[in-house]
Amino acid sequence: MEMCRVAEIIGRDNTKKLMCEFGGTILYIPKGGFKSERDEKILQEYDGYNTKQLAKKYDLCEKQIKNILRRREK
């Protein structure tokens, strides 16, 4: 990740904050946003039969979709 590009997107001051907080570490930034938001969408879209379609849509395996559904039950 180029810090100049980050600064263009979030501003120089916020980039400095990121560098102070996470400098020297590897920071993974997921493409799909927050997992909790993704999981909520999956729960809303689940109709009892569409595990395979949700897995494909969200680029997850069916087992992961089932894990998300199971967590909701708890």
PDB file as gemmi writes it, atoms N, CA and C in Angstrom:
CRYST1    1.000    1.000    1.000  90.00  90.00  90.00 P 1                      
ATOM      1  N   MET A   1       0.848  -1.174   0.000  1.00  0.00           N  
ATOM      2  CA  MET A   1       0.000   0.000   0.000  1.00  0.00           C  
ATOM      3  C   MET A   1       0.890   1.233   0.000  1.00  0.00           C  
ATOM      4  N   GLU A   2       0.600   2.133  -0.862  1.00  0.00           N  
ATOM      5  CA  GLU A   2       1.373   3.359  -0.927  1.00  0.00           C  
ATOM      6  C   GLU A   2       0.742   4.401  -0.012  1.00  0.00           C  
ATOM      7  N   MET A   3       1.556   4.960   0.854  1.00  0.00           N  
ATOM      8  CA  MET A   3       1.034   5.929   1.811  1.00  0.00           C  
ATOM      9  C   MET A   3       0.555   7.202   1.126  1.00  0.00           C  
ATOM     10  N   CYS A   4       1.143   7.559  -0.016  1.00  0.00           N  
ATOM     11  CA  CYS A   4       0.675   8.742  -0.747  1.00  0.00           C  
ATOM     12  C   CYS A   4      -0.763   8.548  -1.209  1.00  0.00           C  
ATOM     13  N   ARG A   5      -1.076   7.346  -1.668  1.00  0.00           N  
ATOM     14  CA  ARG A   5      -2.440   7.048  -2.122  1.00  0.00           C  
ATOM     15  C   ARG A   5      -3.411   7.069  -0.942  1.00  0.00           C  
ATOM     16  N   VAL A   6      -2.973   6.527   0.184  1.00  0.00           N  
ATOM     17  CA  VAL A   6      -3.801   6.548   1.386  1.00  0.00           C  
ATOM     18  C   VAL A   6      -4.080   7.992   1.784  1.00  0.00           C  
ATOM     19  N   ALA A   7      -3.050   8.820   1.751  1.00  0.00           N  
ATOM     20  CA  ALA A   7      -3.207  10.234   2.116  1.00  0.00           C  
ATOM     21  C   ALA A   7      -4.176  10.950   1.176  1.00  0.00           C  
ATOM     22  N   GLU A   8      -4.161  10.584  -0.107  1.00  0.00           N  
ATOM     23  CA  GLU A   8      -5.105  11.179  -1.055  1.00  0.00           C  
ATOM     24  C   GLU A   8      -6.544  10.836  -0.681  1.00  0.00           C  
ATOM     25  N   ILE A   9      -6.743   9.639  -0.169  1.00  0.00           N  
ATOM     26  CA  ILE A   9      -8.098   9.164   0.119  1.00  0.00           C  
ATOM     27  C   ILE A   9      -8.601   9.658   1.476  1.00  0.00           C  
ATOM     28  N   ILE A  10      -7.779   9.545   2.510  1.00  0.00           N  
ATOM     29  CA  ILE A  10      -8.263   9.865   3.863  1.00  0.00           C  
ATOM     30  C   ILE A  10      -7.660  11.137   4.447  1.00  0.00           C  
ATOM     31  N   GLY A  11      -6.750  11.748   3.723  1.00  0.00           N  
ATOM     32  CA  GLY A  11      -6.136  12.985   4.203  1.00  0.00           C  
ATOM     33  C   GLY A  11      -4.817  12.730   4.917  1.00  0.00           C  
ATOM     34  N   ARG A  12      -3.989  13.742   4.898  1.00  0.00           N  
ATOM     35  CA  ARG A  12      -2.639  13.635   5.465  1.00  0.00           C  
ATOM     36  C   ARG A  12      -2.650  13.402   6.979  1.00  0.00           C  
ATOM     37  N   ASP A  13      -3.503  14.140   7.700  1.00  0.00           N  
ATOM     38  CA  ASP A  13      -3.549  13.989   9.158  1.00  0.00           C  
ATOM     39  C   ASP A  13      -4.001  12.592   9.570  1.00  0.00           C  
ATOM     40  N   ASN A  14      -5.024  12.067   8.899  1.00  0.00           N  
ATOM     41  CA  ASN A  14      -5.477  10.711   9.216  1.00  0.00           C  
ATOM     42  C   ASN A  14      -4.426   9.671   8.851  1.00  0.00           C  
ATOM     43  N   THR A  15      -3.689   9.909   7.782  1.00  0.00           N  
ATOM     44  CA  THR A  15      -2.614   8.994   7.407  1.00  0.00           C  
ATOM     45  C   THR A  15      -1.537   8.988   8.483  1.00  0.00           C  
ATOM     46  N   LYS A  16      -1.204  10.151   9.005  1.00  0.00           N  
ATOM     47  CA  LYS A  16      -0.222  10.226  10.093  1.00  0.00           C  
ATOM     48  C   LYS A  16      -0.714   9.456  11.317  1.00  0.00           C  
ATOM     49  N   LYS A  17      -1.996   9.563  11.623  1.00  0.00           N  
ATOM     50  CA  LYS A  17      -2.559   8.822  12.755  1.00  0.00           C  
ATOM     51  C   LYS A  17      -2.418   7.318  12.542  1.00  0.00           C  
ATOM     52  N   LEU A  18      -2.724   6.864  11.323  1.00  0.00           N  
ATOM     53  CA  LEU A  18      -2.559   5.446  11.009  1.00  0.00           C  
ATOM     54  C   LEU A  18      -1.105   5.013  11.165  1.00  0.00           C  
ATOM     55  N   MET A  19      -0.199   5.842  10.682  1.00  0.00           N  
ATOM     56  CA  MET A  19       1.231   5.514  10.762  1.00  0.00           C  
ATOM     57  C   MET A  19       1.699   5.443  12.215  1.00  0.00           C  
ATOM     58  N   CYS A  20       1.224   6.367  13.048  1.00  0.00           N  
ATOM     59  CA  CYS A  20       1.603   6.345  14.465  1.00  0.00           C  
ATOM     60  C   CYS A  20       1.043   5.115  15.169  1.00  0.00           C  
ATOM     61  N   GLU A  21      -0.183   4.766  14.832  1.00  0.00           N  
ATOM     62  CA  GLU A  21      -0.851   3.650  15.505  1.00  0.00           C  
ATOM     63  C   GLU A  21      -0.371   2.288  15.004  1.00  0.00           C  
ATOM     64  N   PHE A  22      -0.172   2.164  13.687  1.00  0.00           N  
ATOM     65  CA  PHE A  22       0.108   0.855  13.095  1.00  0.00           C  
ATOM     66  C   PHE A  22       1.440   0.766  12.370  1.00  0.00           C  
ATOM     67  N   GLY A  23       2.255   1.806  12.448  1.00  0.00           N  
ATOM     68  CA  GLY A  23       3.534   1.826  11.751  1.00  0.00           C  
ATOM     69  C   GLY A  23       4.402   0.623  12.091  1.00  0.00           C  
ATOM     70  N   GLY A  24       4.953   0.007  11.068  1.00  0.00           N  
ATOM     71  CA  GLY A  24       5.829  -1.150  11.264  1.00  0.00           C  
ATOM     72  C   GLY A  24       5.091  -2.479  11.334  1.00  0.00           C  
ATOM     73  N   THR A  25       3.765  -2.444  11.254  1.00  0.00           N  
ATOM     74  CA  THR A  25       2.989  -3.682  11.283  1.00  0.00           C  
ATOM     75  C   THR A  25       2.301  -3.888   9.943  1.00  0.00           C  
ATOM     76  N   ILE A  26       1.845  -5.101   9.714  1.00  0.00           N  
ATOM     77  CA  ILE A  26       1.076  -5.396   8.512  1.00  0.00           C  
ATOM     78  C   ILE A  26      -0.388  -5.174   8.849  1.00  0.00           C  
ATOM     79  N   LEU A  27      -1.044  -4.360   8.068  1.00  0.00           N  
ATOM     80  CA  LEU A  27      -2.441  -4.030   8.300  1.00  0.00           C  
ATOM     81  C   LEU A  27      -3.264  -4.575   7.137  1.00  0.00           C  
ATOM     82  N   TYR A  28      -4.141  -5.513   7.439  1.00  0.00           N  
ATOM     83  CA  TYR A  28      -5.019  -6.093   6.416  1.00  0.00           C  
ATOM     84  C   TYR A  28      -6.298  -5.270   6.344  1.00  0.00           C  
ATOM     85  N   ILE A  29      -6.652  -4.841   5.148  1.00  0.00           N  
ATOM     86  CA  ILE A  29      -7.879  -4.081   4.944  1.00  0.00           C  
ATOM     87  C   ILE A  29      -8.767  -4.904   4.022  1.00  0.00           C  
ATOM     88  N   PRO A  30      -9.864  -5.452   4.552  1.00  0.00           N  
ATOM     89  CA  PRO A  30     -10.735  -6.297   3.727  1.00  0.00           C  
ATOM     90  C   PRO A  30     -11.462  -5.491   2.655  1.00  0.00           C  
ATOM     91  N   LYS A  31     -11.735  -6.142   1.541  1.00  0.00           N  
ATOM     92  CA  LYS A  31     -12.432  -5.486   0.434  1.00  0.00           C  
ATOM     93  C   LYS A  31     -13.908  -5.289   0.718  1.00  0.00           C  
ATOM     94  N   GLY A  32     -14.494  -6.216   1.430  1.00  0.00           N  
ATOM     95  CA  GLY A  32     -15.940  -6.249   1.545  1.00  0.00           C  
ATOM     96  C   GLY A  32     -16.531  -5.453   2.688  1.00  0.00           C  
ATOM     97  N   GLY A  33     -15.782  -4.663   3.374  1.00  0.00           N  
ATOM     98  CA  GLY A  33     -16.332  -3.899   4.485  1.00  0.00           C  
ATOM     99  C   GLY A  33     -16.278  -4.677   5.780  1.00  0.00           C  
ATOM    100  N   PHE A  34     -17.134  -4.316   6.696  1.00  0.00           N  
ATOM    101  CA  PHE A  34     -17.138  -4.938   8.008  1.00  0.00           C  
ATOM    102  C   PHE A  34     -17.864  -6.279   7.963  1.00  0.00           C  
ATOM    103  N   LYS A  35     -17.278  -7.279   8.623  1.00  0.00           N  
ATOM    104  CA  LYS A  35     -17.891  -8.601   8.645  1.00  0.00           C  
ATOM    105  C   LYS A  35     -19.282  -8.569   9.248  1.00  0.00           C  
ATOM    106  N   SER A  36     -19.464  -7.765  10.273  1.00  0.00           N  
ATOM    107  CA  SER A  36     -20.774  -7.721  10.927  1.00  0.00           C  
ATOM    108  C   SER A  36     -21.855  -7.236   9.958  1.00  0.00           C  
ATOM    109  N   GLU A  37     -21.520  -6.293   9.108  1.00  0.00           N  
ATOM    110  CA  GLU A  37     -22.482  -5.807   8.115  1.00  0.00           C  
ATOM    111  C   GLU A  37     -22.766  -6.882   7.078  1.00  0.00           C  
ATOM    112  N   ARG A  38     -21.698  -7.567   6.635  1.00  0.00           N  
ATOM    113  CA  ARG A  38     -21.869  -8.656   5.675  1.00  0.00           C  
ATOM    114  C   ARG A  38     -22.732  -9.757   6.273  1.00  0.00           C  
ATOM    115  N   ASP A  39     -22.435 -10.122   7.510  1.00  0.00           N  
ATOM    116  CA  ASP A  39     -23.178 -11.196   8.170  1.00  0.00           C  
ATOM    117  C   ASP A  39     -24.652 -10.827   8.326  1.00  0.00           C  
ATOM    118  N   GLU A  40     -24.933  -9.574   8.644  1.00  0.00           N  
ATOM    119  CA  GLU A  40     -26.319  -9.130   8.783  1.00  0.00           C  
ATOM    120  C   GLU A  40     -27.057  -9.241   7.447  1.00  0.00           C  
ATOM    121  N   LYS A  41     -26.385  -8.889   6.364  1.00  0.00           N  
ATOM    122  CA  LYS A  41     -26.997  -9.019   5.040  1.00  0.00           C  
ATOM    123  C   LYS A  41     -27.289 -10.478   4.732  1.00  0.00           C  
ATOM    124  N   ILE A  42     -26.350 -11.354   5.067  1.00  0.00           N  
ATOM    125  CA  ILE A  42     -26.547 -12.787   4.835  1.00  0.00           C  
ATOM    126  C   ILE A  42     -27.763 -13.280   5.615  1.00  0.00           C  
ATOM    127  N   LEU A  43     -27.868 -12.873   6.869  1.00  0.00           N  
ATOM    128  CA  LEU A  43     -29.000 -13.288   7.697  1.00  0.00           C  
ATOM    129  C   LEU A  43     -30.328 -12.793   7.115  1.00  0.00           C  
ATOM    130  N   GLN A  44     -30.337 -11.582   6.591  1.00  0.00           N  
ATOM    131  CA  GLN A  44     -31.559 -11.018   6.011  1.00  0.00           C  
ATOM    132  C   GLN A  44     -31.949 -11.727   4.713  1.00  0.00           C  
ATOM    133  N   GLU A  45     -30.942 -12.144   3.944  1.00  0.00           N  
ATOM    134  CA  GLU A  45     -31.201 -12.754   2.635  1.00  0.00           C  
ATOM    135  C   GLU A  45     -31.454 -14.256   2.714  1.00  0.00           C  
ATOM    136  N   TYR A  46     -31.122 -14.865   3.821  1.00  0.00           N  
ATOM    137  CA  TYR A  46     -31.272 -16.313   3.948  1.00  0.00           C  
ATOM    138  C   TYR A  46     -32.754 -16.691   3.972  1.00  0.00           C  
ATOM    139  N   ASP A  47     -33.122 -17.642   3.108  1.00  0.00           N  
ATOM    140  CA  ASP A  47     -34.523 -18.057   3.041  1.00  0.00           C  
ATOM    141  C   ASP A  47     -34.726 -19.509   3.468  1.00  0.00           C  
ATOM    142  N   GLY A  48     -33.674 -20.113   4.005  1.00  0.00           N  
ATOM    143  CA  GLY A  48     -33.772 -21.498   4.436  1.00  0.00           C  
ATOM    144  C   GLY A  48     -33.257 -22.483   3.416  1.00  0.00           C  
ATOM    145  N   TYR A  49     -33.066 -22.029   2.176  1.00  0.00           N  
ATOM    146  CA  TYR A  49     -32.659 -22.941   1.106  1.00  0.00           C  
ATOM    147  C   TYR A  49     -31.509 -22.411   0.245  1.00  0.00           C  
ATOM    148  N   ASN A  50     -31.079 -21.184   0.460  1.00  0.00           N  
ATOM    149  CA  ASN A  50     -30.146 -20.541  -0.478  1.00  0.00           C  
ATOM    150  C   ASN A  50     -28.708 -20.429   0.041  1.00  0.00           C  
ATOM    151  N   THR A  51     -28.276 -21.404   0.815  1.00  0.00           N  
ATOM    152  CA  THR A  51     -26.910 -21.387   1.349  1.00  0.00           C  
ATOM    153  C   THR A  51     -25.869 -21.322   0.241  1.00  0.00           C  
ATOM    154  N   LYS A  52     -26.052 -22.138  -0.782  1.00  0.00           N  
ATOM    155  CA  LYS A  52     -25.086 -22.187  -1.888  1.00  0.00           C  
ATOM    156  C   LYS A  52     -25.011 -20.850  -2.628  1.00  0.00           C  
ATOM    157  N   GLN A  53     -26.156 -20.236  -2.873  1.00  0.00           N  
ATOM    158  CA  GLN A  53     -26.186 -18.950  -3.585  1.00  0.00           C  
ATOM    159  C   GLN A  53     -25.534 -17.845  -2.751  1.00  0.00           C  
ATOM    160  N   LEU A  54     -25.797 -17.846  -1.440  1.00  0.00           N  
ATOM    161  CA  LEU A  54     -25.182 -16.836  -0.574  1.00  0.00           C  
ATOM    162  C   LEU A  54     -23.671 -17.011  -0.516  1.00  0.00           C  
ATOM    163  N   ALA A  55     -23.224 -18.259  -0.472  1.00  0.00           N  
ATOM    164  CA  ALA A  55     -21.785 -18.527  -0.448  1.00  0.00           C  
ATOM    165  C   ALA A  55     -21.130 -17.959  -1.704  1.00  0.00           C  
ATOM    166  N   LYS A  56     -21.757 -18.178  -2.834  1.00  0.00           N  
ATOM    167  CA  LYS A  56     -21.212 -17.664  -4.090  1.00  0.00           C  
ATOM    168  C   LYS A  56     -21.230 -16.134  -4.116  1.00  0.00           C  
ATOM    169  N   LYS A  57     -22.345 -15.551  -3.703  1.00  0.00           N  
ATOM    170  CA  LYS A  57     -22.498 -14.091  -3.724  1.00  0.00           C  
ATOM    171  C   LYS A  57     -21.466 -13.393  -2.847  1.00  0.00           C  
ATOM    172  N   TYR A  58     -21.205 -13.955  -1.657  1.00  0.00           N  
ATOM    173  CA  TYR A  58     -20.307 -13.314  -0.694  1.00  0.00           C  
ATOM    174  C   TYR A  58     -18.905 -13.910  -0.700  1.00  0.00           C  
ATOM    175  N   ASP A  59     -18.630 -14.753  -1.679  1.00  0.00           N  
ATOM    176  CA  ASP A  59     -17.303 -15.349  -1.846  1.00  0.00           C  
ATOM    177  C   ASP A  59     -16.862 -16.083  -0.572  1.00  0.00           C  
ATOM    178  N   LEU A  60     -17.757 -16.899  -0.041  1.00  0.00           N  
ATOM    179  CA  LEU A  60     -17.490 -17.705   1.139  1.00  0.00           C  
ATOM    180  C   LEU A  60     -17.832 -19.153   0.816  1.00  0.00           C  
ATOM    181  N   CYS A  61     -17.361 -20.070   1.630  1.00  0.00           N  
ATOM    182  CA  CYS A  61     -17.767 -21.460   1.467  1.00  0.00           C  
ATOM    183  C   CYS A  61     -19.106 -21.664   2.181  1.00  0.00           C  
ATOM    184  N   GLU A  62     -19.809 -22.712   1.806  1.00  0.00           N  
ATOM    185  CA  GLU A  62     -21.110 -22.978   2.411  1.00  0.00           C  
ATOM    186  C   GLU A  62     -20.996 -23.199   3.915  1.00  0.00           C  
ATOM    187  N   LYS A  63     -19.907 -23.809   4.339  1.00  0.00           N  
ATOM    188  CA  LYS A  63     -19.702 -24.046   5.767  1.00  0.00           C  
ATOM    189  C   LYS A  63     -19.655 -22.724   6.528  1.00  0.00           C  
ATOM    190  N   GLN A  64     -19.009 -21.709   5.952  1.00  0.00           N  
ATOM    191  CA  GLN A  64     -18.921 -20.413   6.609  1.00  0.00           C  
ATOM    192  C   GLN A  64     -20.300 -19.755   6.704  1.00  0.00           C  
ATOM    193  N   ILE A  65     -21.107 -19.900   5.655  1.00  0.00           N  
ATOM    194  CA  ILE A  65     -22.473 -19.377   5.696  1.00  0.00           C  
ATOM    195  C   ILE A  65     -23.242 -20.049   6.830  1.00  0.00           C  
ATOM    196  N   LYS A  66     -23.103 -21.359   6.947  1.00  0.00           N  
ATOM    197  CA  LYS A  66     -23.792 -22.095   8.011  1.00  0.00           C  
ATOM    198  C   LYS A  66     -23.301 -21.659   9.386  1.00  0.00           C  
ATOM    199  N   ASN A  67     -21.998 -21.371   9.511  1.00  0.00           N  
ATOM    200  CA  ASN A  67     -21.463 -20.871  10.785  1.00  0.00           C  
ATOM    201  C   ASN A  67     -22.091 -19.526  11.154  1.00  0.00           C  
ATOM    202  N   ILE A  68     -22.247 -18.653  10.176  1.00  0.00           N  
ATOM    203  CA  ILE A  68     -22.859 -17.348  10.409  1.00  0.00           C  
ATOM    204  C   ILE A  68     -24.308 -17.534  10.857  1.00  0.00           C  
ATOM    205  N   LEU A  69     -25.015 -18.418  10.199  1.00  0.00           N  
ATOM    206  CA  LEU A  69     -26.414 -18.683  10.576  1.00  0.00           C  
ATOM    207  C   LEU A  69     -26.509 -19.286  11.964  1.00  0.00           C  
ATOM    208  N   ARG A  70     -25.591 -20.158  12.304  1.00  0.00           N  
ATOM    209  CA  ARG A  70     -25.583 -20.800  13.612  1.00  0.00           C  
ATOM    210  C   ARG A  70     -25.306 -19.788  14.724  1.00  0.00           C  
ATOM    211  N   ARG A  71     -24.418 -18.837  14.467  1.00  0.00           N  
ATOM    212  CA  ARG A  71     -24.112 -17.803  15.476  1.00  0.00           C  
ATOM    213  C   ARG A  71     -25.356 -16.971  15.806  1.00  0.00           C  
ATOM    214  N   ARG A  72     -26.211 -16.796  14.814  1.00  0.00           N  
ATOM    215  CA  ARG A  72     -27.434 -16.031  15.030  1.00  0.00           C  
ATOM    216  C   ARG A  72     -28.350 -16.748  16.029  1.00  0.00           C  
ATOM    217  N   GLU A  73     -28.330 -18.065  16.006  1.00  0.00           N  
ATOM    218  CA  GLU A  73     -29.199 -18.855  16.864  1.00  0.00           C  
ATOM    219  C   GLU A  73     -28.812 -18.767  18.333  1.00  0.00           C  
ATOM    220  N   LYS A  74     -27.566 -18.410  18.609  1.00  0.00           N  
ATOM    221  CA  LYS A  74     -27.080 -18.362  19.990  1.00  0.00           C  
ATOM    222  C   LYS A  74     -27.519 -17.124  20.719  1.00  0.00           C  
TER     223      LYS A  74                                                      
END                                                                             
